[in-house]
């Protein structure tokens, strides 16, 4: 993979074999971000679980204390009073079968979060094959299938993120922008890692957090000492 000059220069300032404290790692991520845009900071957490087993799934959602720094476009499947409440809460798109047809026929995906009231899941279920692979399918565990759609919209706008394992047992999550600075990123990092630790399945054996890496969009990954996370 070709790496740019800025990436190579930044990578030289990171000790590859060292496990950093979270505060030092996040400080370095901010200091080494060289792009001309406000880079997103992401956390990649490898867990000691096997996502092929239902009793070892790790999934949930959390509102980051300082948000994500991203403008979130929300689509809500709801009717009547709930639809009105969703609009009042700031949802960009609200509807039912009309939106299903638009997504199916026009391949329309100008939204970042999908929320649905429980009575709409029979309709939304038709979109499983297209929303699922994009990570957009509403889910009760993530709080995106709920009777209180207005609250879900408010939380999504405030910086709610969903964390879930990929096929290699790794969680990938944004925790903000470089412009947040180390302190706000640390608060978001602590909130996310705290939620992941609390979500540890009873069936998980051995070391739970195997590795943790933070990086900005264009910057090198910095390894964090897992022991400094689980001991909190």
FIDOTI-345938 format. One record per residue (C-alpha): residue in one letter; residue number from 1; x, y, z. Coordinates in nm, 4 decimals. Layout:
+-----+-----+----------+----------+----------+
! res !   n !       px !       py !       pz !
+-----+-----+----------+----------+----------+
!   A ! NUM !        X !        Y !        Z !
...
+-----+-----+----------+----------+----------+
END
This chain:
+-----+-----+----------+----------+----------+
! res !   n !       px !       py !       pz !
+-----+-----+----------+----------+----------+
!   X !   1 !   0.0000 !   0.0000 !   0.0000 !
!   X !   2 !   0.1336 !   0.3424 !  -0.0986 !
!   X !   3 !   0.1749 !   0.5793 !   0.1954 !
!   X !   4 !   0.2028 !   0.9551 !   0.1641 !
!   X !   5 !   0.4928 !   1.1661 !   0.2877 !
!   X !   6 !   0.2999 !   1.2949 !   0.5926 !
!   X !   7 !   0.2040 !   0.9420 !   0.6992 !
!   X !   8 !   0.5633 !   0.8192 !   0.6717 !
!   X !   9 !   0.6933 !   1.1167 !   0.8726 !
!   X !  10 !   0.4291 !   1.0655 !   1.1419 !
!   X !  11 !   0.4916 !   0.6898 !   1.1595 !
!   X !  12 !   0.8602 !   0.7546 !   1.2335 !
!   X !  13 !   0.7573 !   0.9263 !   1.5587 !
!   X !  14 !   0.5662 !   0.6217 !   1.6851 !
!   X !  15 !   0.7393 !   0.3321 !   1.8587 !
!   X !  16 !   0.5814 !   0.0332 !   1.6818 !
!   X !  17 !   0.6392 !  -0.2190 !   1.9590 !
!   X !  18 !   0.5406 !   0.0080 !   2.2463 !
!   X !  19 !   0.2032 !  -0.0054 !   2.4228 !
!   X !  20 !   0.1015 !   0.3521 !   2.5053 !
!   X !  21 !  -0.1180 !   0.4878 !   2.7830 !
!   X !  22 !  -0.4514 !   0.6094 !   2.6356 !
!   X !  23 !  -0.3836 !   0.9767 !   2.7156 !
!   X !  24 !  -0.0400 !   0.9696 !   2.5525 !
!   X !  25 !  -0.1698 !   0.7821 !   2.2480 !
!   X !  26 !  -0.4543 !   1.0286 !   2.1909 !
!   X !  27 !  -0.2192 !   1.3227 !   2.2398 !
!   X !  28 !   0.0073 !   1.1765 !   1.9720 !
!   X !  29 !  -0.2854 !   1.1177 !   1.7350 !
!   X !  30 !  -0.3786 !   1.4871 !   1.7580 !
!   X !  31 !  -0.0177 !   1.6081 !   1.7275 !
!   X !  32 !   0.0592 !   1.3894 !   1.4261 !
!   X !  33 !  -0.2576 !   1.4651 !   1.2250 !
!   X !  34 !  -0.1303 !   1.6501 !   0.9168 !
!   X !  35 !  -0.4251 !   1.6426 !   0.6737 !
!   X !  36 !  -0.5823 !   1.9646 !   0.5463 !
!   X !  37 !  -0.9235 !   1.8518 !   0.6738 !
!   X !  38 !  -1.0469 !   1.7741 !   1.0251 !
!   X !  39 !  -0.9598 !   1.4060 !   1.0519 !
!   X !  40 !  -1.1834 !   1.1576 !   1.2316 !
!   X !  41 !  -1.0241 !   0.9663 !   1.5200 !
!   X !  42 !  -1.1137 !   0.5977 !   1.5330 !
!   X !  43 !  -1.0628 !   0.3197 !   1.7869 !
!   X !  44 !  -1.0116 !  -0.0425 !   1.6820 !
!   X !  45 !  -1.0605 !  -0.2966 !   1.9637 !
!   X !  46 !  -0.9851 !  -0.6661 !   1.9172 !
!   X !  47 !  -1.1722 !  -0.8801 !   2.1698 !
!   X !  48 !  -1.1010 !  -1.2266 !   2.3059 !
!   X !  49 !  -1.4405 !  -1.3622 !   2.2036 !
!   X !  50 !  -1.5736 !  -1.5702 !   1.9151 !
!   X !  51 !  -1.8499 !  -1.3801 !   1.7367 !
!   X !  52 !  -1.9678 !  -1.7024 !   1.5685 !
!   X !  53 !  -2.1277 !  -1.7987 !   1.9009 !
!   X !  54 !  -2.4484 !  -1.6206 !   2.0019 !
!   X !  55 !  -2.3442 !  -1.6091 !   2.3691 !
!   X !  56 !  -2.0224 !  -1.4235 !   2.2822 !
!   X !  57 !  -2.1707 !  -1.1380 !   2.0817 !
!   X !  58 !  -2.0750 !  -0.7860 !   2.1883 !
!   X !  59 !  -2.3083 !  -0.5161 !   2.0641 !
!   X !  60 !  -2.4604 !  -0.1991 !   2.1990 !
!   X !  61 !  -2.4734 !   0.1770 !   2.1668 !
!   X !  62 !  -2.3607 !   0.4774 !   2.3660 !
!   X !  63 !  -2.3969 !   0.8545 !   2.3460 !
!   X !  64 !  -2.0440 !   0.9970 !   2.3474 !
!   X !  65 !  -2.0036 !   1.2818 !   2.6006 !
!   X !  66 !  -1.8668 !   1.5161 !   2.3339 !
!   X !  67 !  -2.0470 !   1.3768 !   2.0294 !
!   X !  68 !  -1.8725 !   1.2622 !   1.7123 !
!   X !  69 !  -1.8243 !   1.5960 !   1.5403 !
!   X !  70 !  -2.0314 !   1.4657 !   1.2503 !
!   X !  71 !  -2.3656 !   1.5953 !   1.1269 !
!   X !  72 !  -2.5949 !   1.2930 !   1.1413 !
!   X !  73 !  -2.8837 !   1.2531 !   0.8951 !
!   X !  74 !  -3.1657 !   1.0515 !   1.0512 !
!   X !  75 !  -3.4384 !   0.8512 !   0.8784 !
!   X !  76 !  -3.7360 !   0.7370 !   1.0886 !
!   X !  77 !  -3.9998 !   0.4790 !   1.0030 !
!   X !  78 !  -4.3077 !   0.5786 !   1.2041 !
!   X !  79 !  -4.6723 !   0.6804 !   1.1701 !
!   X !  80 !  -4.9120 !   0.9379 !   1.3153 !
!   X !  81 !  -4.8055 !   1.0872 !   1.6515 !
!   X !  82 !  -4.4679 !   0.9143 !   1.6503 !
!   X !  83 !  -4.3946 !   1.0464 !   1.3024 !
!   X !  84 !  -4.4807 !   1.3984 !   1.4176 !
!   X !  85 !  -4.2592 !   1.3596 !   1.7257 !
!   X !  86 !  -3.9681 !   1.2383 !   1.5104 !
!   X !  87 !  -3.9988 !   1.5431 !   1.2836 !
!   X !  88 !  -4.0110 !   1.7740 !   1.5835 !
!   X !  89 !  -3.6969 !   1.6088 !   1.7235 !
!   X !  90 !  -3.5115 !   1.6933 !   1.4019 !
!   X !  91 !  -3.5286 !   1.3811 !   1.1840 !
!   X !  92 !  -3.4492 !   1.4640 !   0.8214 !
!   X !  93 !  -3.6732 !   1.1935 !   0.6759 !
!   X !  94 !  -3.9911 !   1.0432 !   0.8257 !
!   X !  95 !  -4.2308 !   0.7990 !   0.6587 !
!   X !  96 !  -4.3267 !   0.4349 !   0.6136 !
!   X !  97 !  -4.3866 !   0.2353 !   0.2923 !
!   X !  98 !  -4.3036 !   0.5406 !   0.0785 !
!   X !  99 !  -3.9465 !   0.5420 !   0.2123 !
!   X ! 100 !  -3.9149 !   0.1644 !   0.1735 !
!   X ! 101 !  -4.0055 !   0.1973 !  -0.1951 !
!   X ! 102 !  -3.7665 !   0.4875 !  -0.2445 !
!   X ! 103 !  -3.4769 !   0.2856 !  -0.1007 !
!   X ! 104 !  -3.5696 !  -0.0246 !  -0.3037 !
!   X ! 105 !  -3.6387 !   0.1462 !  -0.6363 !
!   X ! 106 !  -3.3986 !   0.4407 !  -0.6323 !
!   X ! 107 !  -3.1114 !   0.2850 !  -0.4326 !
!   X ! 108 !  -3.1412 !   0.5928 !  -0.2083 !
!   X ! 109 !  -2.9131 !   0.6110 !   0.0966 !
!   X ! 110 !  -2.8787 !   0.9806 !   0.1868 !
!   X ! 111 !  -2.8951 !   0.9086 !   0.5608 !
!   X ! 112 !  -2.6620 !   0.7882 !   0.8371 !
!   X ! 113 !  -2.8977 !   0.6367 !   1.0970 !
!   X ! 114 !  -3.2263 !   0.4486 !   1.0628 !
!   X ! 115 !  -3.4750 !   0.4413 !   1.3514 !
!   X ! 116 !  -3.8073 !   0.2567 !   1.3588 !
!   X ! 117 !  -4.1009 !   0.2212 !   1.5946 !
!   X ! 118 !  -4.1719 !  -0.1462 !   1.6763 !
!   X ! 119 !  -4.4983 !  -0.1520 !   1.4779 !
!   X ! 120 !  -4.3047 !  -0.0597 !   1.1620 !
!   X ! 121 !  -4.0575 !  -0.3502 !   1.1694 !
!   X ! 122 !  -4.2812 !  -0.5665 !   0.9501 !
!   X ! 123 !  -4.2386 !  -0.3051 !   0.6775 !
!   X ! 124 !  -3.8718 !  -0.2280 !   0.7500 !
!   X ! 125 !  -3.7910 !  -0.6009 !   0.7433 !
!   X ! 126 !  -3.8220 !  -0.5892 !   0.3633 !
!   X ! 127 !  -3.5034 !  -0.3817 !   0.3595 !
!   X ! 128 !  -3.2918 !  -0.6261 !   0.5603 !
!   X ! 129 !  -3.0824 !  -0.7305 !   0.2627 !
!   X ! 130 !  -2.9875 !  -0.3736 !   0.1717 !
!   X ! 131 !  -2.9699 !  -0.2058 !   0.5138 !
!   X ! 132 !  -2.8031 !  -0.4988 !   0.6943 !
!   X ! 133 !  -2.4728 !  -0.5032 !   0.5012 !
!   X ! 134 !  -2.4439 !  -0.1256 !   0.5455 !
!   X ! 135 !  -2.4935 !  -0.1515 !   0.9224 !
!   X ! 136 !  -2.8121 !   0.0536 !   0.8991 !
!   X ! 137 !  -3.0770 !  -0.2012 !   0.9967 !
!   X ! 138 !  -3.2680 !  -0.0847 !   1.3088 !
!   X ! 139 !  -3.2004 !  -0.3027 !   1.6113 !
!   X ! 140 !  -3.3445 !  -0.3023 !   1.9663 !
!   X ! 141 !  -2.9966 !  -0.3571 !   2.1203 !
!   X ! 142 !  -2.8733 !  -0.0400 !   1.9561 !
!   X ! 143 !  -3.1829 !   0.1507 !   2.0661 !
!   X ! 144 !  -3.2894 !   0.2116 !   1.7060 !
!   X ! 145 !  -3.6093 !   0.0064 !   1.7375 !
!   X ! 146 !  -3.8047 !   0.1909 !   2.0051 !
!   X ! 147 !  -4.1508 !   0.3350 !   2.0814 !
!   X ! 148 !  -3.9772 !   0.6607 !   2.1791 !
!   X ! 149 !  -3.8502 !   0.7556 !   1.8341 !
!   X ! 150 !  -3.8122 !   1.1222 !   1.9315 !
!   X ! 151 !  -3.5614 !   1.0366 !   2.2040 !
!   X ! 152 !  -3.3725 !   0.8082 !   1.9644 !
!   X ! 153 !  -3.3483 !   1.0936 !   1.7124 !
!   X ! 154 !  -3.2187 !   1.3311 !   1.9806 !
!   X ! 155 !  -2.9551 !   1.0792 !   2.0916 !
!   X ! 156 !  -2.8436 !   1.0106 !   1.7335 !
!   X ! 157 !  -2.8005 !   1.3841 !   1.6753 !
!   X ! 158 !  -2.6109 !   1.4186 !   2.0051 !
!   X ! 159 !  -2.3456 !   1.1665 !   1.9000 !
!   X ! 160 !  -2.4785 !   0.8199 !   1.9714 !
!   X ! 161 !  -2.2635 !   0.5482 !   1.8185 !
!   X ! 162 !  -2.3205 !   0.1766 !   1.7820 !
!   X ! 163 !  -2.0438 !  -0.0694 !   1.8572 !
!   X ! 164 !  -2.0487 !  -0.4247 !   1.7258 !
!   X ! 165 !  -1.8036 !  -0.6998 !   1.6356 !
!   X ! 166 !  -1.6994 !  -0.7609 !   1.2779 !
!   X ! 167 !  -1.6201 !  -1.1115 !   1.1497 !
!   X ! 168 !  -1.2658 !  -1.0916 !   1.2893 !
!   X ! 169 !  -1.3895 !  -1.0021 !   1.6416 !
!   X ! 170 !  -1.2841 !  -0.6382 !   1.6104 !
!   X ! 171 !  -1.4931 !  -0.3307 !   1.6989 !
!   X ! 172 !  -1.4301 !  -0.0187 !   1.4872 !
!   X ! 173 !  -1.5719 !   0.3102 !   1.6203 !
!   X ! 174 !  -1.5221 !   0.6844 !   1.5694 !
!   X ! 175 !  -1.4661 !   0.8845 !   1.8878 !
!   X ! 176 !  -1.4564 !   1.2356 !   1.7446 !
!   X ! 177 !  -1.2447 !   1.4710 !   1.5382 !
!   X ! 178 !  -0.8817 !   1.5788 !   1.5756 !
!   X ! 179 !  -1.0099 !   1.9322 !   1.6463 !
!   X ! 180 !  -1.1667 !   1.8036 !   1.9717 !
!   X ! 181 !  -0.8210 !   1.7932 !   2.1291 !
!   X ! 182 !  -0.6812 !   1.5172 !   2.3553 !
!   X ! 183 !  -0.9049 !   1.5823 !   2.6593 !
!   X ! 184 !  -1.2415 !   1.5547 !   2.4821 !
!   X ! 185 !  -1.1184 !   1.2565 !   2.2812 !
!   X ! 186 !  -1.0098 !   1.0927 !   2.6076 !
!   X ! 187 !  -1.3587 !   1.1435 !   2.7565 !
!   X ! 188 !  -1.5171 !   0.9835 !   2.4502 !
!   X ! 189 !  -1.2594 !   0.7026 !   2.4504 !
!   X ! 190 !  -1.3248 !   0.6262 !   2.8185 !
!   X ! 191 !  -1.7021 !   0.6236 !   2.7608 !
!   X ! 192 !  -1.6758 !   0.3823 !   2.4679 !
!   X ! 193 !  -1.4250 !   0.1465 !   2.6293 !
!   X ! 194 !  -1.6240 !   0.1485 !   2.9528 !
!   X ! 195 !  -1.9344 !   0.0386 !   2.7620 !
!   X ! 196 !  -1.7423 !  -0.2359 !   2.5802 !
!   X ! 197 !  -1.5941 !  -0.3669 !   2.9067 !
!   X ! 198 !  -1.9398 !  -0.3691 !   3.0706 !
!   X ! 199 !  -2.0725 !  -0.5622 !   2.7713 !
!   X ! 200 !  -1.8273 !  -0.8493 !   2.8275 !
!   X ! 201 !  -2.0165 !  -1.1774 !   2.7705 !
!   X ! 202 !  -2.0236 !  -1.4251 !   3.0586 !
!   X ! 203 !  -1.9008 !  -1.6899 !   2.8136 !
!   X ! 204 !  -1.5828 !  -1.4950 !   2.7300 !
!   X ! 205 !  -1.2709 !  -1.6618 !   2.8689 !
!   X ! 206 !  -0.9165 !  -1.5344 !   2.9139 !
!   X ! 207 !  -0.8045 !  -1.1846 !   2.8183 !
!   X ! 208 !  -1.1064 !  -0.9857 !   2.6995 !
!   X ! 209 !  -0.9409 !  -0.6867 !   2.5322 !
!   X ! 210 !  -0.6633 !  -0.8364 !   2.3209 !
!   X ! 211 !  -0.5510 !  -0.5160 !   2.1532 !
!   X ! 212 !  -0.6592 !  -0.1555 !   2.1095 !
!   X ! 213 !  -0.5374 !   0.0862 !   1.8426 !
!   X ! 214 !  -0.6238 !   0.4532 !   1.7876 !
!   X ! 215 !  -0.5634 !   0.6404 !   1.4642 !
!   X ! 216 !  -0.6770 !   0.9457 !   1.2719 !
!   X ! 217 !  -0.8120 !   0.9137 !   0.9168 !
!   X ! 218 !  -0.4734 !   0.9667 !   0.7514 !
!   X ! 219 !  -0.2423 !   0.8906 !   1.0435 !
!   X ! 220 !  -0.0602 !   0.5820 !   1.1717 !
!   X ! 221 !  -0.2141 !   0.3478 !   1.4285 !
!   X ! 222 !  -0.0945 !   0.3793 !   1.7878 !
!   X ! 223 !  -0.1226 !   0.0753 !   2.0140 !
!   X ! 224 !  -0.2720 !   0.1197 !   2.3609 !
!   X ! 225 !  -0.1881 !  -0.1021 !   2.6580 !
!   X ! 226 !  -0.5010 !  -0.3216 !   2.7091 !
!   X ! 227 !  -0.4161 !  -0.3608 !   3.0798 !
!   X ! 228 !  -0.4650 !   0.0125 !   3.1298 !
!   X ! 229 !  -0.8186 !  -0.0209 !   2.9932 !
!   X ! 230 !  -0.9564 !  -0.3247 !   3.1745 !
!   X ! 231 !  -0.8089 !  -0.2110 !   3.5072 !
!   X ! 232 !  -1.0185 !   0.1076 !   3.5065 !
+-----+-----+----------+----------+----------+
END
